[in-house]
């Protein structure tokens, strides 16, 4: 399937099996289906997800509550993420989502419905923890030249600064002086390559860590 028109026959067949009369290219709509006195169903077709597809579908929702977007089923390495993200967007916008596989099979992933996004208490709590952990407002102008400043990076910078001044030290001493309770675990995990273990519970700063202090000098 290389053209939008190739999506039409399998979608039409699906709707006809449900008792709809289906016609293509009605006004500005790609597909319109009617069944008795019910609201019409509108389906907007695209080969792949795009912003314009969602713009069109939202505009059609001014006509009917039953609006679907339909695309070729994504394939490849990022297909699962594309489906997950766009399915969530459809639900957020109150739209239905169909995909058409290469063999012509149509899959309905969600139907149009009221917009009622579920809140995640866990994600909200994590956001607030990240907010409280971040000192100051280091990302006020967007990402720094070296990237986004996180609370975790600020903790690593404080540990690195202590080691730069005091030399190899026990994790407990770093935690207390730098005010980073998880200093020992942070240095052991060594996500940035800034620390090296010199003995049991003793850590030193690497050359990469010294560079990190220079690069992120104003971030902590």
Secondary structure, DSSP 4 states (H G I P E B T S, - for coil): --STHHHHHHHHHHHHHTT-EEEEEETTEEEEEE-TTSPPEEEEE-SS--HHHHHHHHHHTTT-SEEEEEEEPP-STTHHHHHHHHHHHHHHHT-EEEEE-TTS-EEEEE------PPP-HHHHHHHHHHHHHS-S-TTTTSSBTTB---HHHHHHHHHHHHHHHH-SEEHHHHHHHHT-TTHHHHHHH-TTS-EEEEETTEEEE-HHHHHHHHHTTT--
